[in-house]
Amino acid sequence: MKKSRGRTGRKKRRKHFQSFMDGVNCSHKLEYIKLKKWLKDRGFEDNNLRPAEFRDTGRGLMTTKTLQAGDLIISLPEKCLLTTGTVLSSYLGEYIMKWKPPVSPLIALCTFLIAEKHAGEKSLWKPYLDVLPKTYTCPICLEHDVVSFLPEPLRKKSQEQRTTVHELYMSSKAFFSSLQPVFAENTGTIFNYSALEWAWCTINTRTIYMKHSQRECFSLEPDVYALAPYLDLLNHSPNVQVKAAFNEQTRSYEIRTNSQCRKYEEVFICYGPHDNQRLLLEYGFVAMDNPHSSVYVSSDTLLKYFPPLDKQRNAKLSILKDHDFLQNLTFGWDGPSWRLLTALKLLSLRADEFTCWRRTLLGDVISARNEQQTLNITAKICHFLIEETQHVLLQISQLKRNKENLKKHLALVEALRLEDLRILQKSAEIVCNLNIATT
């Protein structure tokens, strides 16, 4: 059959391309049909949002009508939310209430998720559990080979996160054992480390903030978690604003948009003004063209460019540490941060200028020489970080070819590093222009 070249053919191709750009509707899939029915039985009705697969963000929700600023995106009844109240009213409640010392709200929720997942077909929450991710891409779930390519500050935080989850597991083993009467199978098999890691990631990446009153059966950690089926399919964009809160009158968790969204587009919410390192650490993804993204400069990198024989070196470092100027030193889309420049200005003070250190921290100009040296060192640090990032990207590219099983995770770190490279190149351009302006 001859390929159509007329107006009808163009329309069909345009429609197919637009469908791909907007997202592929997934509401016909069995897991979503079951989820919607399950939610309907709990009082949730929604005809405006559809589960869909999007090219850039993967699974998300598409709107079937144009949304204006102030419109309600979603209103999820309290009965649909999974909270510590849900856990206490379940078969686990009596075990939690009598356990001493009290478990944390987080462990209560993790325990419930693991137990319900183990229950399979018998679980009342099965339609929700079936649409939850089977695996996550938070740094604690990544292989060592992948983690080694993360920027140093993120690598350190991911190790701290891994330690936190491991300690949580070790400290909860006795409580898990106390649940043996509930299960035919050994609790050590059900509540293993990988199960806890999955449950912890589910809560860390998907819960909405919802404050609950303190209960004596829980430890003193804040009880602020609620899992919100269907609502948690909404993806993050740093470029949108929403209002989200539990409505006491309607007894529903509601989200309203502060921006417009066209029909058949993906509906986004904002998880907060997070840079890409924070997004990857907490949620397991990065956002391209993220206005909040920064590249962090470690104190070790900072000190490479200053003579170790400077007699005031230790005093300068002590001042920077005391005034919290050795942390959060960054390059952003608008160039080096004020904190970075201020730290470099103080380190660039000559012996006869050192008494002016307080003025430096306040942002005063000490001398033309100090300003020029600061910009020169800023440029050197920026170029060093560009070369380092390019080297890491080359290593990632080589490993992607050799290790097919790590390709997805390596692509995630590669996206983070590519965004870092763009930020650093933009910063280098800005510093170069500042250098030209001051000479």
DOKOL-487797 format. One line per field, with one value per residue (C-alpha): residue number from 0; x, y, z; residue in three letters. Coordinates in steps of 0.5 Angstrom, whole numbers. Layout:
N
mimar = [NUM:...]
x = [X:...]
y = [Y:...]
z = [Z:...]
tivo = [ALA:...]
REM end
This chain:
439
mimar = [0:1:2:3:4:5:6:7:8:9:10:11:12:13:14:15:16:17:18:19:20:21:22:23:24:25:26:27:28:29:30:31:32:33:34:35:36:37:38:39:40:41:42:43:44:45:46:47:48:49:50:51:52:53:54:55:56:57:58:59:60:61:62:63:64:65:66:67:68:69:70:71:72:73:74:75:76:77:78:79:80:81:82:83:84:85:86:87:88:89:90:91:92:93:94:95:96:97:98:99:100:101:102:103:104:105:106:107:108:109:110:111:112:113:114:115:116:117:118:119:120:121:122:123:124:125:126:127:128:129:130:131:132:133:134:135:136:137:138:139:140:141:142:143:144:145:146:147:148:149:150:151:152:153:154:155:156:157:158:159:160:161:162:163:164:165:166:167:168:169:170:171:172:173:174:175:176:177:178:179:180:181:182:183:184:185:186:187:188:189:190:191:192:193:194:195:196:197:198:199:200:201:202:203:204:205:206:207:208:209:210:211:212:213:214:215:216:217:218:219:220:221:222:223:224:225:226:227:228:229:230:231:232:233:234:235:236:237:238:239:240:241:242:243:244:245:246:247:248:249:250:251:252:253:254:255:256:257:258:259:260:261:262:263:264:265:266:267:268:269:270:271:272:273:274:275:276:277:278:279:280:281:282:283:284:285:286:287:288:289:290:291:292:293:294:295:296:297:298:299:300:301:302:303:304:305:306:307:308:309:310:311:312:313:314:315:316:317:318:319:320:321:322:323:324:325:326:327:328:329:330:331:332:333:334:335:336:337:338:339:340:341:342:343:344:345:346:347:348:349:350:351:352:353:354:355:356:357:358:359:360:361:362:363:364:365:366:367:368:369:370:371:372:373:374:375:376:377:378:379:380:381:382:383:384:385:386:387:388:389:390:391:392:393:394:395:396:397:398:399:400:401:402:403:404:405:406:407:408:409:410:411:412:413:414:415:416:417:418:419:420:421:422:423:424:425:426:427:428:429:430:431:432:433:434:435:436:437:438]
x = [0:3:5:0:3:-3:-7:-10:-3:0:-5:-4:3:2:-3:2:8:4:1:8:10:4:5:2:-5:-4:-11:-13:-8:-11:-6:-9:-16:-16:-13:-18:-24:-20:-20:-27:-29:-26:-29:-24:-27:-23:-24:-19:-13:-10:-4:1:8:12:18:22:19:17:10:6:-1:-4:-10:-16:-18:-14:-12:-12:-8:-12:-15:-16:-11:-13:-17:-16:-20:-17:-19:-15:-8:-4:-1:1:-7:-8:-2:-5:-12:-9:-7:0:-3:-3:5:7:3:6:13:18:22:17:18:19:13:18:19:11:10:16:13:6:9:13:8:2:7:8:1:0:-7:-10:-7:-13:-8:-6:-8:-4:2:2:3:9:16:19:26:29:35:36:44:43:40:46:52:59:62:56:56:64:62:58:60:64:59:53:58:59:51:49:54:51:44:46:49:42:38:43:42:35:35:39:36:29:31:28:21:21:22:16:11:13:6:3:6:7:14:20:20:28:26:20:23:30:35:33:25:27:31:25:20:24:25:18:17:22:21:13:10:7:8:2:3:0:-1:4:2:5:6:11:18:19:21:16:10:9:8:2:3:-2:-4:-5:-3:4:4:5:12:16:18:22:18:11:8:3:-1:-2:-5:-10:-17:-20:-27:-27:-22:-18:-11:-12:-7:-8:-4:-1:0:-3:-3:-6:-10:-7:0:3:1:7:8:14:17:21:27:32:38:39:44:38:33:38:39:32:28:32:32:35:31:34:35:34:34:36:42:49:56:59:66:70:74:80:79:79:86:89:90:93:100:101:106:102:103:95:93:90:87:84:81:79:75:72:70:67:63:60:64:67:60:55:61:58:58:51:47:49:56:60:56:57:59:65:67:67:71:76:77:78:84:87:88:95:99:98:90:89:86:80:77:71:70:71:66:61:62:66:72:79:83:83:89:85:79:83:86:80:77:83:83:75:77:82:78:72:77:79:72:70:76:75:67:69:74:68:64:69:69:62:61:67:63:56:59:62:57:50:47:49:47:40:44:50:45:42:49:51:45:47:54:52:48:54:58:53:53:61:62:56:60:67:64:61:68:71:67:68:75:75:71:76:82]
y = [0:7:11:17:24:28:32:26:23:29:30:23:24:30:27:21:26:30:24:22:29:29:22:16:14:8:8:2:-2:-7:-4:3:0:-4:2:7:2:1:9:10:5:10:16:18:20:24:25:30:26:20:16:16:15:21:21:26:24:17:15:21:24:28:33:32:39:46:48:55:58:57:50:44:39:33:32:25:23:21:14:13:16:11:14:11:11:6:2:2:0:-6:-13:-10:-4:-9:-11:-3:-1:-6:-6:-2:2:5:4:11:13:11:4:3:5:1:-5:-5:-4:-10:-14:-12:-14:-20:-22:-21:-23:-22:-15:-10:-5:-9:-5:1:-4:-6:0:2:2:-5:-2:5:9:13:13:8:3:4:0:2:3:8:11:13:17:22:29:28:32:27:21:23:24:18:14:17:15:8:8:11:5:0:2:3:-4:-7:-3:-6:-13:-15:-11:-15:-22:-20:-20:-28:-30:-26:-30:-37:-36:-34:-26:-26:-28:-23:-17:-17:-12:-11:-11:-5:-1:-2:0:6:9:8:13:17:18:18:21:28:32:31:33:28:29:25:18:15:8:12:15:22:23:27:23:27:22:20:16:18:13:16:23:20:19:27:28:34:41:46:51:50:53:49:50:43:41:37:40:40:41:36:31:31:32:38:40:47:49:56:56:54:47:45:40:33:36:33:36:37:39:42:38:44:49:43:42:36:33:34:31:25:24:24:22:18:23:29:35:38:46:46:53:51:47:48:45:45:47:43:46:41:44:51:51:48:55:58:57:53:57:63:65:67:61:57:64:65:58:58:65:61:55:60:64:58:60:53:50:51:54:54:55:56:59:66:64:64:65:70:65:62:69:72:66:67:74:73:67:72:78:80:80:88:87:81:86:88:80:83:88:82:78:84:84:90:91:91:93:92:87:83:83:81:75:73:73:69:64:63:62:57:53:53:50:45:43:43:38:34:33:32:26:23:23:20:14:14:13:7:4:4:0:-5:-6:-7:-8:-1:3:6:8:10:15:18:20:22:27:30:31:34:39:40:41:46:50:50:53:58:60:60:65:70:70:71:77:80:79:83:88:89:90]
z = [0:-2:4:5:3:3:9:12:13:15:21:23:23:27:32:33:35:39:43:44:47:51:54:53:57:61:65:61:64:69:75:74:73:80:83:81:83:90:91:89:94:99:96:91:85:79:72:70:71:68:69:63:61:59:55:60:66:66:69:71:71:65:65:61:62:62:69:71:77:83:80:85:82:87:93:96:102:109:108:102:106:109:116:123:125:119:122:129:127:124:126:128:133:139:138:137:143:148:145:149:148:143:136:131:127:121:123:124:117:114:118:115:108:109:112:107:101:104:105:97:95:102:103:103:100:94:89:92:93:86:83:87:84:85:86:87:84:91:92:98:92:87:86:89:82:81:87:86:80:85:87:93:98:95:96:103:104:101:105:111:109:108:115:118:114:116:124:123:121:126:132:129:129:136:134:128:132:137:131:130:132:126:121:119:116:120:121:119:112:111:115:112:110:103:105:110:104:100:105:107:100:99:105:104:96:96:103:103:110:114:122:127:134:138:141:147:143:139:140:140:133:129:126:119:114:110:103:98:93:86:88:89:81:81:79:81:77:80:75:78:85:88:95:98:105:109:109:116:113:107:111:104:102:97:92:88:82:82:75:68:65:58:56:56:59:65:71:76:83:87:92:94:92:92:87:83:89:94:89:87:95:97:91:86:80:77:74:68:67:75:77:84:82:84:84:91:92:98:103:100:93:96:99:93:91:97:99:105:108:109:116:117:114:120:123:116:116:124:122:116:120:126:121:117:111:109:107:102:97:90:83:80:74:76:77:84:90:94:100:95:93:100:103:97:99:106:104:99:104:105:112:112:110:115:120:115:116:119:113:108:111:111:103:103:98:101:95:88:88:93:88:82:86:88:81:78:84:82:75:77:81:76:71:75:77:69:68:73:71:64:66:70:64:60:66:66:58:58:64:61:55:59:64:61:68:71:65:68:74:70:66:72:75:68:67:74:72:65:69:73:67:64:70:71:64:65:71:68:62:68:72:65:64:71:70:64:67:73:69]
tivo = [MET:LYS:LYS:SER:ARG:GLY:ARG:THR:GLY:ARG:LYS:LYS:ARG:ARG:LYS:HIS:PHE:GLN:SER:PHE:MET:ASP:GLY:VAL:ASN:CYS:SER:HIS:LYS:LEU:GLU:TYR:ILE:LYS:LEU:LYS:LYS:TRP:LEU:LYS:ASP:ARG:GLY:PHE:GLU:ASP:ASN:ASN:LEU:ARG:PRO:ALA:GLU:PHE:ARG:ASP:THR:GLY:ARG:GLY:LEU:MET:THR:THR:LYS:THR:LEU:GLN:ALA:GLY:ASP:LEU:ILE:ILE:SER:LEU:PRO:GLU:LYS:CYS:LEU:LEU:THR:THR:GLY:THR:VAL:LEU:SER:SER:TYR:LEU:GLY:GLU:TYR:ILE:MET:LYS:TRP:LYS:PRO:PRO:VAL:SER:PRO:LEU:ILE:ALA:LEU:CYS:THR:PHE:LEU:ILE:ALA:GLU:LYS:HIS:ALA:GLY:GLU:LYS:SER:LEU:TRP:LYS:PRO:TYR:LEU:ASP:VAL:LEU:PRO:LYS:THR:TYR:THR:CYS:PRO:ILE:CYS:LEU:GLU:HIS:ASP:VAL:VAL:SER:PHE:LEU:PRO:GLU:PRO:LEU:ARG:LYS:LYS:SER:GLN:GLU:GLN:ARG:THR:THR:VAL:HIS:GLU:LEU:TYR:MET:SER:SER:LYS:ALA:PHE:PHE:SER:SER:LEU:GLN:PRO:VAL:PHE:ALA:GLU:ASN:THR:GLY:THR:ILE:PHE:ASN:TYR:SER:ALA:LEU:GLU:TRP:ALA:TRP:CYS:THR:ILE:ASN:THR:ARG:THR:ILE:TYR:MET:LYS:HIS:SER:GLN:ARG:GLU:CYS:PHE:SER:LEU:GLU:PRO:ASP:VAL:TYR:ALA:LEU:ALA:PRO:TYR:LEU:ASP:LEU:LEU:ASN:HIS:SER:PRO:ASN:VAL:GLN:VAL:LYS:ALA:ALA:PHE:ASN:GLU:GLN:THR:ARG:SER:TYR:GLU:ILE:ARG:THR:ASN:SER:GLN:CYS:ARG:LYS:TYR:GLU:GLU:VAL:PHE:ILE:CYS:TYR:GLY:PRO:HIS:ASP:ASN:GLN:ARG:LEU:LEU:LEU:GLU:TYR:GLY:PHE:VAL:ALA:MET:ASP:ASN:PRO:HIS:SER:SER:VAL:TYR:VAL:SER:SER:ASP:THR:LEU:LEU:LYS:TYR:PHE:PRO:PRO:LEU:ASP:LYS:GLN:ARG:ASN:ALA:LYS:LEU:SER:ILE:LEU:LYS:ASP:HIS:ASP:PHE:LEU:GLN:ASN:LEU:THR:PHE:GLY:TRP:ASP:GLY:PRO:SER:TRP:ARG:LEU:LEU:THR:ALA:LEU:LYS:LEU:LEU:SER:LEU:ARG:ALA:ASP:GLU:PHE:THR:CYS:TRP:ARG:ARG:THR:LEU:LEU:GLY:ASP:VAL:ILE:SER:ALA:ARG:ASN:GLU:GLN:GLN:THR:LEU:ASN:ILE:THR:ALA:LYS:ILE:CYS:HIS:PHE:LEU:ILE:GLU:GLU:THR:GLN:HIS:VAL:LEU:LEU:GLN:ILE:SER:GLN:LEU:LYS:ARG:ASN:LYS:GLU:ASN:LEU:LYS:LYS:HIS:LEU:ALA:LEU:VAL:GLU:ALA:LEU:ARG:LEU:GLU:ASP:LEU:ARG:ILE:LEU:GLN:LYS:SER:ALA:GLU:ILE:VAL:CYS:ASN:LEU:ASN:ILE:ALA:THR:THR]
REM end
